[in-house]
């Protein structure tokens, strides 16, 4: 039967040195970040997700953002080649983890670059952000891996934020949500709902209408609750200082059969 698993990776001691691109650097409290990460993973477990810890990479400050290292579609894992060279040592441990879970494994090769945070799956449609971390060759390689499995791949420009999923995610019915000033082309999405806060653009689908989202977006949580969803709120403030959000702290594997 299908098993819901979430890959996670504990923040390392150099977290505060993580890359920032579109925001000013602020001091990160590493101890508080660990507490927030533990609360995040507990929220996943409390809503029927089994968390699988990937081996830490202590020399990679951004390794807690595990989503950037792999994209999974129908039991096929595509190991990324991050756009930031300093992050490429993060992928081997993730590759080992998905292989242990029974995924078949493919890779992005030079000259392609791809960050998992640039990939938004909505049903069988895969939106891929073309921006600072993901290039055209990376998108072409993703297309070659996933289109034969029935995916429709749509390239989306990203210029105002770090990753596509820094700007948009999707509700259970496929409606894409985003903070409109940060979305390059909202019209590319068949259904788009503007939300009032930047961090309100990020939700993780927990199942049963429940949405994991950051406590920094109370107005968006109220909006989504009014629409019939159930927000599950966590504080990830230390990761938001590093352009992180609720999606990039885990890789949700919904279609594994065990």
N, C-alpha and C positions, 0 to 999 in steps of 0.2 A: 504494500500500500504506500501511497505517497507520504513522504516525511518532510516536514518543514525544518530546515536547518539554517542557521545564520553564522557565517564566518565572521569572527571578530579578532582583533589583535590589540593586546594591552599596550597602552602608551609607554614609550620608552623614556629613559632619563634625560634625553636631549630634546624632548618635545618642544620646549620653548624656542628652539632654534629653527623650527619649521618654516617653510617658505611662505612668504606673503607676496601677493602680486597686485591686487586691486584695493588693498586696505593698508592703513598705516600700522606699523608694528606696535603692539602693546605687550606689556609684561604678562607672561603666562604663569599661573600658579600650578606647578607640576603636581603637587599633592592634591589640590582640589580637582585637577583634571582627572586623576585616578579615581577619586570618589565619584565624579560625574560619569565616568566611563562605567564604573561598576553599577551605578544606578541605571544607566542606559541598558546594559546587558541584562540586568534583572528585569527590566520592563519587557524585554523581548521574551525572556523565559516565562514571565507571568502571563503572557498571551500566547502560550503554546508553541514557542519557537525554541528549538534545542540549539544552544550556542556551541560553536566549535572554535576553540582558540587556535589561531595560527601561531607558530613559533615566533617570538619577538625578534626584531632586528634592532639591537640597541644603538647601532651607529647611524640609523636612518630616522631622523626626527619626525618625518611625516608618515611613518609606517602604520600608525594607528588608523589612518584613513585607508583602510584595507580595500575598500570598494574600487580604488583606482587601479588595483593590480590584476583584476580579472573581470570578464563579462561572461555570464552563463546564460545559455538559451537551450532549452530542451536537452539537458544533460550533457551539453557540449560546452566546455570551458575554453575561452579564448584568453590566453595569458597576454597581458598588455606589454607594451614597450613605452613606459611613461615619457612624456614630453620633457620633463626635467631629468637630466642625466643622473642627478644625485639620488633619484628615487628608484633607479633600475635594480638595485640590489634587493628591493622589497619583494620582487616577484617569485624567486625560487621557493620560498616557504609557502606561498599561496598555491603555487603549482603542486607542491607535495600534498597540501591539504585537500585540494579538489580531486586529485588523483585517488587519494585514499577513500574519498566519498563515492567513487565509482564514475566520475565524469571522464569522458574522453577529452583529450587536451590538444589544443592548437595554439599557435603563437603568432604574435605580430613581429615581423622582421624588419630590420633596417632596409630602406630608409623610412619605413612607417613609424609613426608615433601614435599612441592612443592611451588616454586615461579613462578608466571605467566611469569616472564622474561625468564624462561627456556622453554617456549612453543612457537613454531613457527608453524603457520597454513599455509599450501600451498594447496589450494583446500581442498580436503577431507583427506589429509595427515597431521598428527600432529606430528611434531618432538619435542621430549622432552629431554632437556639436563639433563644428570645425572652427577652432580658435587657437589660443596660445599653446595648448598642450597636445592637441590632436590634429594631425595633418591629413592631407588628401590621400596619401598613400596608406595611412592607417585605416581610413574609412574604406578604401578600396579592398583592403585585405579583410576587414570585418565583413564586408558585403560578400566576399567570396566564400567565407566560412558559413555564414548564417542564411544567406538567400536559398541555398539548396535544401535547407531545413524548413522552408516555408515562410521565412521572415521577409518583410518589406522594409528596406533600409532607406531612411530619409535623412539626408544631410541638412544640418541647420546651422546658420552662422551664429557665432558666439564672440562678442567683442567687449561686452560691458561687465562681464564677471569671469571668474576663473574657469568654471566648467558649465556645461549645459544645465546640469542639475543644481548648480548654484542659482539658476534663474527659474527653472520650472521643474515640477514633478507632476504626477497624475493621480486623480482620485479613482476609486474602484470602478466607476462607470466609464473611465477613459477620458474624462474631462481633464485637460491640462491646466494647472494653476500656476500663476506666476505674479510677481510684482512688476507691473507693466513697464516702469522706467528702465528695468534691467533686462527686458526681453527684446532681442533684436527684431524679430518678425513674428508677432503673435498670430498673424494670419496663416502661418504654416500649419497650425494645429486646427483640426476640424472643429473642436470645441475648446474654447479658452475662457477661463474665469480669472479675472484680476483680483488679487488679494491686497489688503492694505499695508502689509509689512513685508520687508525684504525676507526675513527669516520665515515668514508664513508661506513662502513658496515651496517649502520642503516638507514632505510627508512620507512616512514609511507605512505601507499597507500591512496592517497586522492581521487582517481577516475580520469578517463579521462587521464591517463598517467602522472598525477602529483604526484610528490614524495616529501613529507616533509622530509627535512634533515638538518643537522647541518651546520652552516657556517664554521666550523672548517675543512671541507673536500672539499675545492674548486676544487682539481684535480679530485676527484670522481664525483662531480657535473658536471664538464666538460665532463667526460667520459660518464656519463649517458645521458647527453643532446645530445652528439654525437650519442647515440644509439636510439634517438627519444623520450626520456622521457623529462618531464618538471620539473626540480628541483624547489622546493619552499623552500627557505633557511631561517632558523631562528637561532638566537644566543642563545645557551643554555649552555654557558661556565661555569656558576656557578654550574650547575647540572652535567656537565662532570667531575668536580673536585670530585664528589661523585660517580663516575662510572655510572652516569645516561646518558640516550640518548633519542632521540626523541620518541622511542617506549614506554618507560616505564612511560612517563608522561601522558598517557591516555590509556583508554580501548576502542577500536573502536568496536561498535556494528552495524554490517552491515545488519543483517538478522532479525531485529525486525519488527514485523508487528503490526501496530497500527490502 
